[in-house]
Amino acid sequence: QVQLVESGGGLVQPGGSLRLSCGASGFTLDYYSIGWFRQAPGKEREGVSCMGSSEGSTYYADFVKGRFTISRDNAKNMVYLQMNSLETEDTAVYYCAASGLNLPYNMCTLVGYEMDYWGKGTLVTVSS
């Protein structure tokens, strides 16, 4: 079964950290661009961070620069998002996605950009 499955969400206090994981099954991530997106209640889904199939090509949204780090482990078929200095505004459902095109900037910023695969999301709640 081809799928992406996110994990690692939960409740964390402001200033805290979480690491999200996304595992791929039924296909290999090696040749895919991967990305993390989020959707807060009442808001549109937005790109958080995307990485091309070559790790040197990475995009971060301004609102997470310096706080979040995207990474991938192709040997494990996994993608990660390390989130530090979390703020209440980071509360959202976080989704991972994979695209066969090596265009991480477009992947994260173009509305309606077509992904090959989406996960079902994991909820991150930042609250005291």
C-alpha positions as CSV (number, residue, x, y, z in Angstrom):
1,Q,0.0,0.0,0.0
2,V,1.4,3.3,-1.1
3,Q,1.2,5.9,1.7
4,L,2.8,8.5,3.9
5,V,2.3,8.3,7.6
6,E,3.1,11.2,10.0
7,S,3.8,10.8,13.7
8,G,5.2,12.8,16.5
9,G,2.6,15.4,17.0
10,G,1.2,16.3,20.5
11,L,0.8,19.0,23.1
12,V,3.8,21.1,23.9
13,Q,4.3,24.3,25.8
14,P,5.5,27.5,24.1
15,G,9.2,27.5,23.7
16,G,9.3,23.7,23.6
17,S,10.3,21.3,20.8
18,L,8.9,18.4,18.8
19,R,10.2,16.2,16.1
20,L,7.7,15.1,13.5
21,S,8.4,12.0,11.4
22,C,6.9,10.9,8.1
23,G,7.4,7.3,6.9
24,A,6.9,6.3,3.3
25,S,5.7,2.8,2.3
26,G,5.0,1.3,-1.0
27,F,7.5,3.6,-2.8
28,T,11.0,5.0,-2.2
29,L,11.6,8.6,-1.3
30,D,15.0,8.8,-3.0
31,Y,13.8,10.5,-6.2
32,Y,11.1,12.6,-4.6
33,S,11.0,16.1,-3.3
34,I,9.5,16.1,0.2
35,G,7.7,18.7,2.2
36,W,5.9,19.6,5.3
37,F,2.7,21.6,5.3
38,R,0.3,22.8,8.0
39,Q,-3.3,23.9,8.4
40,A,-4.4,25.8,11.4
41,P,-8.1,26.0,12.3
42,G,-10.0,28.3,10.0
43,K,-6.9,28.9,7.8
44,E,-5.6,27.7,4.4
45,R,-3.0,25.0,4.3
46,E,0.5,26.5,3.9
47,G,3.9,25.3,3.1
48,V,6.3,25.0,6.0
49,S,9.5,23.5,4.5
50,C,10.4,21.6,1.4
51,M,13.5,19.7,0.3
52,G,14.4,18.6,-3.2
53,S,15.5,15.1,-4.0
54,S,19.1,16.4,-3.6
55,E,19.4,17.6,0.0
56,G,21.1,20.9,-1.0
57,S,17.9,22.4,-2.2
58,T,15.8,23.4,0.7
59,Y,13.0,26.0,1.3
60,Y,11.7,27.3,4.6
61,A,8.8,29.6,5.1
62,D,9.8,32.9,6.7
63,F,7.7,32.1,9.8
64,V,9.8,29.0,10.6
65,K,13.3,30.1,9.5
66,G,15.8,29.5,12.3
67,R,13.4,27.4,14.3
68,F,12.5,24.4,12.1
69,T,14.8,22.0,10.3
70,I,13.7,19.5,7.6
71,S,15.7,16.4,7.0
72,R,15.4,13.1,5.2
73,D,16.9,9.6,5.7
74,N,16.5,7.8,2.4
75,A,17.9,4.6,3.8
76,K,15.0,4.5,6.2
77,N,12.5,6.0,3.8
78,M,11.8,8.7,6.4
79,V,11.4,12.5,6.5
80,Y,11.6,14.6,9.6
81,L,10.8,18.1,10.8
82,Q,12.6,19.2,13.9
83,M,10.6,22.1,15.5
84,N,12.2,24.2,18.2
85,S,11.1,27.4,20.0
86,L,7.5,26.6,19.2
87,E,4.9,29.3,19.4
88,T,1.2,29.2,19.9
89,E,0.8,30.3,16.3
90,D,2.4,27.0,15.2
91,T,-0.6,25.1,16.4
92,A,-1.9,23.2,13.4
93,V,-2.3,19.8,11.7
94,Y,1.0,19.0,10.0
95,Y,1.1,17.0,6.8
96,C,4.0,15.6,4.8
97,A,3.9,15.3,1.0
98,A,6.0,13.9,-1.8
99,S,6.4,15.2,-5.3
100,G,8.2,13.6,-8.3
101,L,9.4,17.0,-9.5
102,N,12.6,18.5,-8.0
103,L,11.1,21.9,-7.4
104,P,11.0,22.4,-3.6
105,Y,10.3,26.1,-3.8
106,N,7.3,25.7,-6.0
107,M,6.2,22.7,-4.0
108,C,6.0,24.8,-0.9
109,T,4.7,28.1,-2.3
110,L,2.4,27.5,-5.3
111,V,-1.2,27.1,-4.4
112,G,-2.6,24.0,-6.1
113,Y,0.8,22.5,-6.7
114,E,0.1,18.8,-7.4
115,M,1.7,16.4,-5.1
116,D,2.0,12.7,-5.8
117,Y,1.4,11.6,-2.2
118,W,-0.1,13.2,1.0
119,G,-0.1,11.9,4.5
120,K,-3.2,12.2,6.7
121,G,-1.6,14.6,9.2
122,T,-0.6,14.8,12.8
123,L,-1.8,17.5,15.2
124,V,0.6,19.8,16.9
125,T,-0.8,21.9,19.8
126,V,1.3,24.6,21.4
127,S,-0.3,25.8,24.6
128,S,0.5,26.6,28.2
